[in-house]
Amino acid sequence: MPGSAKNVDFGKLIPEMKYWNNRKGIDVDSWIGCAANHKILVGCARILSSAMVAFSWGIR
């Protein structure tokens, strides 16, 4: 997992992960592969990357 993401408790952010795999739970990478809508991800990435560039440049 890249950068600081390895310190994130994805179980708290995505509580439904613990119900997958006959309630044994799955890791966030597996959950993304199963549940994510990659078309929406691309759209969100565009919005968030623009916001992050504006934030890092001090644009408001």
Secondary structure, DSSP 8 states (H G I E B T S, - for coil): --GGGGGS-HHHH-GGGGGHHHHT---HHHHHHHH--HHHHHHHHHHHHHHHHHHHTT--
